Amino acid sequence: MDRIRRALVVALLFSGAAAGLQSWQKAPTPAVTLSHEEMEQFLLTARITKKTTSKTGITGTIRATLTDGRITHDAQIQTVDIAKAIVSAGPASETNFKDTYRYNIGAYQLARLLRMTNVPMSVKRYVDGDDASVTWWVDDVQFDEKGRMQHSPVLGPNPERTTKQIYTRLVFDELIQNKDRNQGNMLWTSDWTLWLIDHTRAFRLDRTLTKPDRLVRCDRALLEALRELTFEQMDRAMGDVMTKDEMNAVLARRDALVKHFADRIAQYGEPAVLFTM
Protein backbone atom coordinates (compact mmCIF):
# COMPACT_ATOMS: atom_id res chain seq x y z
CA MET A 1 0.00 0.00 0.00
CA ASP A 2 1.58 3.30 -1.02
CA ARG A 3 1.84 6.35 1.22
CA ILE A 4 -1.34 8.06 0.14
CA ARG A 5 -3.35 4.86 0.64
CA ARG A 6 -1.84 4.42 4.10
CA ALA A 7 -2.80 8.00 4.90
CA LEU A 8 -6.43 7.16 4.17
CA VAL A 9 -6.63 4.35 6.70
CA VAL A 10 -9.11 5.44 9.33
CA ALA A 11 -7.90 4.62 12.82
CA LEU A 12 -9.11 5.42 16.28
CA LEU A 13 -6.25 7.05 18.11
CA PHE A 14 -4.58 10.21 16.84
CA SER A 15 -1.28 11.62 18.01
CA GLY A 16 -2.09 15.26 17.28
CA ALA A 17 -0.12 16.64 20.18
CA ALA A 18 2.83 17.06 17.83
CA ALA A 19 0.82 19.61 15.88
CA GLY A 20 0.19 21.65 19.02
CA LEU A 21 -3.48 20.63 19.44
CA GLN A 22 -5.19 18.81 22.27
CA SER A 23 -5.67 15.04 21.82
CA TRP A 24 -8.56 12.88 22.91
CA GLN A 25 -9.51 9.24 22.65
CA LYS A 26 -12.53 7.65 21.00
CA ALA A 27 -14.18 4.27 21.05
CA PRO A 28 -12.66 1.76 18.60
CA THR A 29 -13.90 1.80 15.03
CA PRO A 30 -13.02 -0.62 12.23
CA ALA A 31 -10.25 0.47 9.88
CA VAL A 32 -11.62 1.65 6.53
CA THR A 33 -9.67 2.49 3.40
CA LEU A 34 -11.16 5.42 1.52
CA SER A 35 -10.81 6.30 -2.13
CA HIS A 36 -9.82 9.87 -2.95
CA GLU A 37 -13.44 10.69 -3.85
CA GLU A 38 -14.80 9.14 -0.64
CA MET A 39 -12.28 11.03 1.46
CA GLU A 40 -13.19 14.33 -0.20
CA GLN A 41 -16.91 13.69 0.26
CA PHE A 42 -16.31 12.86 3.91
CA LEU A 43 -14.51 16.15 4.56
CA LEU A 44 -17.21 18.08 2.70
CA THR A 45 -20.28 16.54 4.28
CA ALA A 46 -19.51 14.56 7.47
CA ARG A 47 -21.15 15.87 10.62
CA ILE A 48 -18.91 17.74 13.05
CA THR A 49 -19.44 16.22 16.50
CA LYS A 50 -16.66 17.74 18.59
CA LYS A 51 -14.29 20.70 18.38
CA THR A 52 -11.34 21.98 20.38
CA THR A 53 -9.26 25.10 19.76
CA SER A 54 -5.50 25.05 19.41
CA LYS A 55 -3.57 26.59 22.28
CA THR A 56 -0.71 27.48 19.95
CA GLY A 57 -0.49 29.66 16.86
CA ILE A 58 -2.55 32.70 15.94
CA THR A 59 -4.69 31.47 13.06
CA GLY A 60 -7.61 30.11 15.06
CA THR A 61 -6.96 26.48 14.27
CA ILE A 62 -9.64 24.03 15.40
CA ARG A 63 -9.36 20.28 15.68
CA ALA A 64 -12.72 18.65 14.99
CA THR A 65 -14.10 15.13 15.00
CA LEU A 66 -16.20 14.29 11.95
CA THR A 67 -18.49 11.32 11.38
CA ASP A 68 -20.77 10.17 8.59
CA GLY A 69 -22.26 7.32 10.60
CA ARG A 70 -19.92 4.79 9.05
CA ILE A 71 -16.50 6.23 9.83
CA THR A 72 -15.12 8.78 12.25
CA HIS A 73 -12.01 10.85 11.75
CA ASP A 74 -10.49 14.15 12.83
CA ALA A 75 -9.88 17.23 10.70
CA GLN A 76 -8.20 20.60 11.08
CA ILE A 77 -10.50 23.58 10.48
CA GLN A 78 -9.16 27.06 9.72
CA THR A 79 -11.27 30.12 8.86
CA VAL A 80 -8.57 32.80 9.00
CA ASP A 81 -8.80 35.20 6.04
CA ILE A 82 -6.71 38.33 6.61
CA ALA A 83 -5.28 40.73 4.03
CA LYS A 84 -3.24 43.81 4.91
CA ALA A 85 -1.32 46.25 2.73
CA ILE A 86 1.62 46.14 5.13
CA VAL A 87 2.48 44.30 8.32
CA SER A 88 5.40 45.26 10.54
CA ALA A 89 7.02 42.90 13.01
CA GLY A 90 9.91 44.61 14.76
CA PRO A 91 12.54 45.56 12.18
CA ALA A 92 10.87 43.44 9.50
CA SER A 93 7.84 44.33 7.41
CA GLU A 94 5.85 42.67 4.65
CA THR A 95 3.68 44.22 1.99
CA ASN A 96 0.57 42.56 0.55
CA PHE A 97 0.36 40.36 3.64
CA LYS A 98 -2.18 37.54 3.55
CA ASP A 99 -3.05 34.85 6.05
CA THR A 100 -5.88 32.78 4.64
CA TYR A 101 -7.49 29.37 4.82
CA ARG A 102 -7.55 29.38 1.01
CA TYR A 103 -3.87 28.56 0.84
CA ASN A 104 -4.29 25.25 2.68
CA ILE A 105 -6.53 24.14 -0.17
CA GLY A 106 -4.24 25.63 -2.80
CA ALA A 107 -1.19 23.87 -1.35
CA TYR A 108 -2.97 20.52 -1.38
CA GLN A 109 -4.24 20.93 -4.94
CA LEU A 110 -0.84 22.07 -6.20
CA ALA A 111 0.91 19.17 -4.46
CA ARG A 112 -1.53 16.79 -6.11
CA LEU A 113 -0.75 18.26 -9.54
CA LEU A 114 2.92 17.64 -8.80
CA ARG A 115 2.13 14.04 -7.76
CA MET A 116 3.27 14.72 -4.20
CA THR A 117 1.49 12.66 -1.56
CA ASN A 118 2.59 14.30 1.70
CA VAL A 119 0.32 17.35 1.84
CA PRO A 120 -2.96 16.27 3.47
CA MET A 121 -6.24 16.70 1.62
CA SER A 122 -7.91 20.04 2.26
CA VAL A 123 -11.34 21.16 0.99
CA LYS A 124 -13.39 24.32 1.14
CA ARG A 125 -16.42 24.06 3.37
CA TYR A 126 -18.85 26.42 5.11
CA VAL A 127 -18.44 25.97 8.89
CA ASP A 128 -20.40 27.89 11.52
CA GLY A 129 -21.11 30.78 9.20
CA ASP A 130 -17.63 31.08 7.69
CA ASP A 131 -15.80 29.71 4.68
CA ALA A 132 -13.08 27.38 5.91
CA SER A 133 -10.46 24.89 4.93
CA VAL A 134 -11.20 21.45 6.35
CA THR A 135 -8.03 19.37 6.27
CA TRP A 136 -7.58 15.65 6.94
CA TRP A 137 -5.88 15.12 10.28
CA VAL A 138 -2.55 13.33 9.87
CA ASP A 139 -2.60 10.03 11.75
CA ASP A 140 0.20 8.18 13.47
CA VAL A 141 2.41 11.23 14.10
CA GLN A 142 5.45 10.37 16.19
CA PHE A 143 6.81 13.91 16.43
CA ASP A 144 7.11 17.25 14.64
CA GLU A 145 10.35 18.65 13.24
CA LYS A 146 11.48 19.83 16.66
CA GLY A 147 11.01 16.31 17.95
CA ARG A 148 12.99 14.90 15.04
CA MET A 149 15.90 17.21 15.79
CA GLN A 150 15.89 15.91 19.37
CA HIS A 151 15.65 12.28 18.23
CA SER A 152 18.60 9.98 17.92
CA PRO A 153 19.43 9.18 15.22
CA VAL A 154 18.13 12.46 13.88
CA LEU A 155 17.64 11.07 10.35
CA GLY A 156 15.85 7.93 11.49
CA PRO A 157 16.30 4.35 10.28
CA ASN A 158 16.73 5.37 6.62
CA PRO A 159 18.84 8.56 6.50
CA GLU A 160 18.86 8.66 2.69
CA ARG A 161 15.04 8.67 2.48
CA THR A 162 14.74 11.26 5.25
CA THR A 163 17.26 13.55 3.55
CA LYS A 164 15.49 13.25 0.19
CA GLN A 165 12.20 14.23 1.82
CA ILE A 166 13.83 17.32 3.31
CA TYR A 167 15.23 18.32 -0.10
CA THR A 168 11.74 17.93 -1.60
CA ARG A 169 10.21 20.06 1.16
CA LEU A 170 12.66 22.86 0.42
CA VAL A 171 11.71 22.82 -3.28
CA PHE A 172 7.98 22.85 -2.52
CA ASP A 173 8.31 25.70 -0.03
CA GLU A 174 10.18 27.79 -2.59
CA LEU A 175 7.50 27.05 -5.15
CA ILE A 176 4.66 28.20 -2.88
CA GLN A 177 6.90 30.82 -1.21
CA ASN A 178 5.95 29.64 2.23
CA LYS A 179 7.19 32.24 4.70
CA ASP A 180 5.75 30.49 7.74
CA ARG A 181 7.35 27.06 7.61
CA ASN A 182 8.38 26.15 11.15
CA GLN A 183 9.12 23.06 13.21
CA GLY A 184 5.50 22.73 14.30
CA ASN A 185 4.05 22.34 10.82
CA MET A 186 6.36 19.58 9.66
CA LEU A 187 5.11 16.26 11.01
CA TRP A 188 6.87 12.89 10.92
CA THR A 189 4.72 9.77 11.08
CA SER A 190 5.95 6.52 12.60
CA ASP A 191 7.12 5.27 9.19
CA TRP A 192 9.31 8.39 8.89
CA THR A 193 7.19 10.11 6.25
CA LEU A 194 7.32 13.91 6.33
CA TRP A 195 3.90 15.61 6.16
CA LEU A 196 3.57 19.32 5.41
CA ILE A 197 0.67 21.16 7.04
CA ASP A 198 -0.58 24.72 7.71
CA HIS A 199 0.02 26.81 4.58
CA THR A 200 -2.09 29.87 5.39
CA ARG A 201 0.83 32.27 4.89
CA ALA A 202 2.19 30.86 1.66
CA PHE A 203 1.67 31.92 -1.98
CA ARG A 204 3.27 35.36 -1.88
CA LEU A 205 3.51 37.27 -5.14
CA ASP A 206 7.31 37.54 -5.34
CA ARG A 207 8.59 35.79 -8.44
CA THR A 208 12.17 35.12 -7.41
CA LEU A 209 13.62 32.39 -5.21
CA THR A 210 14.18 33.44 -1.61
CA LYS A 211 16.90 30.94 -0.58
CA PRO A 212 18.33 29.29 -3.71
CA ASP A 213 21.46 28.22 -1.82
CA ARG A 214 19.35 25.63 0.03
CA LEU A 215 18.13 24.06 -3.21
CA VAL A 216 20.87 21.47 -3.59
CA ARG A 217 19.05 18.43 -4.98
CA CYS A 218 15.64 17.57 -6.43
CA ASP A 219 13.51 14.50 -7.04
CA ARG A 220 13.49 13.63 -10.75
CA ALA A 221 9.74 13.03 -10.77
CA LEU A 222 9.06 16.35 -9.05
CA LEU A 223 11.27 18.26 -11.49
CA GLU A 224 9.48 16.65 -14.42
CA ALA A 225 6.09 17.51 -12.91
CA LEU A 226 7.25 21.09 -12.44
CA ARG A 227 8.23 21.32 -16.09
CA GLU A 228 4.80 20.00 -17.11
CA LEU A 229 2.77 22.30 -14.84
CA THR A 230 0.49 24.73 -16.72
CA PHE A 231 -1.75 27.61 -15.78
CA GLU A 232 -4.73 25.74 -17.17
CA GLN A 233 -4.09 22.80 -14.83
CA MET A 234 -3.80 25.10 -11.86
CA ASP A 235 -6.88 27.10 -12.80
CA ARG A 236 -9.00 23.95 -13.02
CA ALA A 237 -7.70 22.56 -9.72
CA MET A 238 -7.47 25.68 -7.58
CA GLY A 239 -8.99 28.60 -9.46
CA ASP A 240 -11.82 28.81 -6.93
CA VAL A 241 -9.42 29.53 -4.05
CA MET A 242 -6.44 31.18 -5.77
CA THR A 243 -6.21 34.39 -7.77
CA LYS A 244 -4.66 34.57 -11.21
CA ASP A 245 -1.82 36.69 -9.82
CA GLU A 246 -1.08 34.07 -7.19
CA MET A 247 -1.05 31.25 -9.74
CA ASN A 248 1.11 33.22 -12.17
CA ALA A 249 3.58 33.92 -9.36
CA VAL A 250 3.78 30.16 -8.74
CA LEU A 251 4.57 29.59 -12.41
CA ALA A 252 7.25 32.30 -12.37
CA ARG A 253 8.92 30.63 -9.38
CA ARG A 254 8.52 27.29 -11.15
CA ASP A 255 10.49 28.70 -14.07
CA ALA A 256 13.18 29.91 -11.67
CA LEU A 257 13.34 26.48 -10.01
CA VAL A 258 13.65 24.64 -13.31
CA LYS A 259 16.45 26.99 -14.40
CA HIS A 260 18.17 26.69 -11.02
CA PHE A 261 18.36 22.90 -11.25
CA ALA A 262 19.30 22.98 -14.95
CA ASP A 263 22.25 25.19 -14.01
CA ARG A 264 23.25 22.86 -11.17
CA ILE A 265 23.07 19.83 -13.47
CA ALA A 266 25.26 21.60 -16.01
CA GLN A 267 27.78 22.41 -13.29
CA TYR A 268 27.81 19.24 -11.19
CA GLY A 269 26.20 16.56 -13.38
CA GLU A 270 22.78 14.97 -13.13
CA PRO A 271 23.69 12.16 -10.65
CA ALA A 272 24.86 14.76 -8.12
CA VAL A 273 21.69 16.83 -8.40
CA LEU A 274 18.74 14.58 -9.16
CA PHE A 275 17.53 11.59 -7.17
CA THR A 276 14.66 9.11 -7.20
CA MET A 277 12.55 8.62 -4.08
C-alpha positions in Angstrom: 0.0 0.0 0.0 1.6 3.3 -1.0 1.8 6.3 1.2 -1.3 8.1 0.1 -3.3 4.9 0.6 -1.8 4.4 4.1 -2.8 8.0 4.9 -6.4 7.2 4.2 -6.6 4.4 6.7 -9.1 5.4 9.3 -7.9 4.6 12.8 -9.1 5.4 16.3 -6.3 7.1 18.1 -4.6 10.2 16.8 -1.3 11.6 18.0 -2.1 15.3 17.3 -0.1 16.6 20.2 2.8 17.1 17.8 0.8 19.6 15.9 0.2 21.6 19.0 -3.5 20.6 19.4 -5.2 18.8 22.3 -5.7 15.0 21.8 -8.6 12.9 22.9 -9.5 9.2 22.6 -12.5 7.7 21.0 -14.2 4.3 21.0 -12.7 1.8 18.6 -13.9 1.8 15.0 -13.0 -0.6 12.2 -10.3 0.5 9.9 -11.6 1.6 6.5 -9.7 2.5 3.4 -11.2 5.4 1.5 -10.8 6.3 -2.1 -9.8 9.9 -3.0 -13.4 10.7 -3.8 -14.8 9.1 -0.6 -12.3 11.0 1.5 -13.2 14.3 -0.2 -16.9 13.7 0.3 -16.3 12.9 3.9 -14.5 16.2 4.6 -17.2 18.1 2.7 -20.3 16.5 4.3 -19.5 14.6 7.5 -21.1 15.9 10.6 -18.9 17.7 13.1 -19.4 16.2 16.5 -16.7 17.7 18.6 -14.3 20.7 18.4 -11.3 22.0 20.4 -9.3 25.1 19.8 -5.5 25.1 19.4 -3.6 26.6 22.3 -0.7 27.5 19.9 -0.5 29.7 16.9 -2.6 32.7 15.9 -4.7 31.5 13.1 -7.6 30.1 15.1 -7.0 26.5 14.3 -9.6 24.0 15.4 -9.4 20.3 15.7 -12.7 18.6 15.0 -14.1 15.1 15.0 -16.2 14.3 11.9 -18.5 11.3 11.4 -20.8 10.2 8.6 -22.3 7.3 10.6 -19.9 4.8 9.0 -16.5 6.2 9.8 -15.1 8.8 12.3 -12.0 10.8 11.7 -10.5 14.1 12.8 -9.9 17.2 10.7 -8.2 20.6 11.1 -10.5 23.6 10.5 -9.2 27.1 9.7 -11.3 30.1 8.9 -8.6 32.8 9.0 -8.8 35.2 6.0 -6.7 38.3 6.6 -5.3 40.7 4.0 -3.2 43.8 4.9 -1.3 46.2 2.7 1.6 46.1 5.1 2.5 44.3 8.3 5.4 45.3 10.5 7.0 42.9 13.0 9.9 44.6 14.8 12.5 45.6 12.2 10.9 43.4 9.5 7.8 44.3 7.4 5.9 42.7 4.7 3.7 44.2 2.0 0.6 42.6 0.5 0.4 40.4 3.6 -2.2 37.5 3.6 -3.0 34.9 6.1 -5.9 32.8 4.6 -7.5 29.4 4.8 -7.6 29.4 1.0 -3.9 28.6 0.8 -4.3 25.2 2.7 -6.5 24.1 -0.2 -4.2 25.6 -2.8 -1.2 23.9 -1.3 -3.0 20.5 -1.4 -4.2 20.9 -4.9 -0.8 22.1 -6.2 0.9 19.2 -4.5 -1.5 16.8 -6.1 -0.7 18.3 -9.5 2.9 17.6 -8.8 2.1 14.0 -7.8 3.3 14.7 -4.2 1.5 12.7 -1.6 2.6 14.3 1.7 0.3 17.4 1.8 -3.0 16.3 3.5 -6.2 16.7 1.6 -7.9 20.0 2.3 -11.3 21.2 1.0 -13.4 24.3 1.1 -16.4 24.1 3.4 -18.8 26.4 5.1 -18.4 26.0 8.9 -20.4 27.9 11.5 -21.1 30.8 9.2 -17.6 31.1 7.7 -15.8 29.7 4.7 -13.1 27.4 5.9 -10.5 24.9 4.9 -11.2 21.5 6.3 -8.0 19.4 6.3 -7.6 15.7 6.9 -5.9 15.1 10.3 -2.6 13.3 9.9 -2.6 10.0 11.7 0.2 8.2 13.5 2.4 11.2 14.1 5.4 10.4 16.2 6.8 13.9 16.4 7.1 17.2 14.6 10.3 18.6 13.2 11.5 19.8 16.7 11.0 16.3 18.0 13.0 14.9 15.0 15.9 17.2 15.8 15.9 15.9 19.4 15.6 12.3 18.2 18.6 10.0 17.9 19.4 9.2 15.2 18.1 12.5 13.9 17.6 11.1 10.3 15.8 7.9 11.5 16.3 4.4 10.3 16.7 5.4 6.6 18.8 8.6 6.5 18.9 8.7 2.7 15.0 8.7 2.5 14.7 11.3 5.2 17.3 13.5 3.6 15.5 13.3 0.2 12.2 14.2 1.8 13.8 17.3 3.3 15.2 18.3 -0.1 11.7 17.9 -1.6 10.2 20.1 1.2 12.7 22.9 0.4 11.7 22.8 -3.3 8.0 22.8 -2.5 8.3 25.7 0.0 10.2 27.8 -2.6 7.5 27.1 -5.2 4.7 28.2 -2.9 6.9 30.8 -1.2 6.0 29.6 2.2 7.2 32.2 4.7 5.8 30.5 7.7 7.4 27.1 7.6 8.4 26.2 11.1 9.1 23.1 13.2 5.5 22.7 14.3 4.0 22.3 10.8 6.4 19.6 9.7 5.1 16.3 11.0 6.9 12.9 10.9 4.7 9.8 11.1 6.0 6.5 12.6 7.1 5.3 9.2 9.3 8.4 8.9 7.2 10.1 6.3 7.3 13.9 6.3 3.9 15.6 6.2 3.6 19.3 5.4 0.7 21.2 7.0 -0.6 24.7 7.7 0.0 26.8 4.6 -2.1 29.9 5.4 0.8 32.3 4.9 2.2 30.9 1.7 1.7 31.9 -2.0 3.3 35.4 -1.9 3.5 37.3 -5.1 7.3 37.5 -5.3 8.6 35.8 -8.4 12.2 35.1 -7.4 13.6 32.4 -5.2 14.2 33.4 -1.6 16.9 30.9 -0.6 18.3 29.3 -3.7 21.5 28.2 -1.8 19.3 25.6 0.0 18.1 24.1 -3.2 20.9 21.5 -3.6 19.1 18.4 -5.0 15.6 17.6 -6.4 13.5 14.5 -7.0 13.5 13.6 -10.7 9.7 13.0 -10.8 9.1 16.4 -9.0 11.3 18.3 -11.5 9.5 16.6 -14.4 6.1 17.5 -12.9 7.3 21.1 -12.4 8.2 21.3 -16.1 4.8 20.0 -17.1 2.8 22.3 -14.8 0.5 24.7 -16.7 -1.8 27.6 -15.8 -4.7 25.7 -17.2 -4.1 22.8 -14.8 -3.8 25.1 -11.9 -6.9 27.1 -12.8 -9.0 23.9 -13.0 -7.7 22.6 -9.7 -7.5 25.7 -7.6 -9.0 28.6 -9.5 -11.8 28.8 -6.9 -9.4 29.5 -4.0 -6.4 31.2 -5.8 -6.2 34.4 -7.8 -4.7 34.6 -11.2 -1.8 36.7 -9.8 -1.1 34.1 -7.2 -1.0 31.3 -9.7 1.1 33.2 -12.2 3.6 33.9 -9.4 3.8 30.2 -8.7 4.6 29.6 -12.4 7.2 32.3 -12.4 8.9 30.6 -9.4 8.5 27.3 -11.2 10.5 28.7 -14.1 13.2 29.9 -11.7 13.3 26.5 -10.0 13.7 24.6 -13.3 16.4 27.0 -14.4 18.2 26.7 -11.0 18.4 22.9 -11.3 19.3 23.0 -14.9 22.2 25.2 -14.0 23.3 22.9 -11.2 23.1 19.8 -13.5 25.3 21.6 -16.0 27.8 22.4 -13.3 27.8 19.2 -11.2 26.2 16.6 -13.4 22.8 15.0 -13.1 23.7 12.2 -10.6 24.9 14.8 -8.1 21.7 16.8 -8.4 18.7 14.6 -9.2 17.5 11.6 -7.2 14.7 9.1 -7.2 12.6 8.6 -4.1 
